[in-house]
Amino acid sequence: MTWKPIYDSEQLSLIVDDVKQVAMLEVNSGGYVPHYITFHWNEQELAEIIQALQNAQQELKGNHA
């Protein structure tokens, strides 16, 4: 398994798994005893999430595309 870190912050980690061909987004709740959720997305699912995030960004900017 080859994991390539793409993004890391206090509560988010984005990693690509070259063997399974998935992107993994790990979210933790923070705090003294954090709880974790990991999303596994294949290439198509990742493209859909990216599009949805871009749509949300446009909504926040007030540019309804």
N, C-alpha and C positions, 0 to 999 in steps of 0.2 A: 504494500500500500504506500503510495507516494502522495503525501499531503503537501500542498503549496499554499501557505498563508497569503491571502490577498488583502485583507483589511482586519485590523484589530483595534478595539477600543475597550473601555472599561466594562461595557455590557454587551458588546457585539463582536463576533469573530466570523469572518468569511474565509472559507478554505475550499480549495479545489482538490478533489481526489482523482488523480490521473488514472488509477486502475478501474475504479467503478464508474468513471466518467460522470461525476455529479459534483455540484456545488453544495456546500453545507454551510448554513447560517446558524450559528449557535447564539442564542439569546439567554442572558441570565438576569435574574431579578435584582441582583445586587444585595446589599445588606449583609448581616452577620452570617446567615446560612442561606446562600443563594440557591435558587431553583433554576434548572436549565431546561431549555427546549431547543432541539436541533431540527432544522428543516433540511431535507435532502431534495435537491431539484436536479432533474436531467436538463439537457440543453434546451429543449422546447419549453419546459416549465420555467426555466430561468428567463427565457426570452419574454414569456408572458408576464412574469413578475416585474421585469425591467420596464416593460411597456406600461404596466399599471402604476409603477412608481413615477414614471415620466408624466403620465396623465395626472396623477396627484400633484406633482410639482407645478404643472401648468395651471391647475385649479387654484393652487395657493398664490400663484403669480397673478391670477385674474385673467389669464389668457386661455379662454375656452377653445381648445383646438378641435 
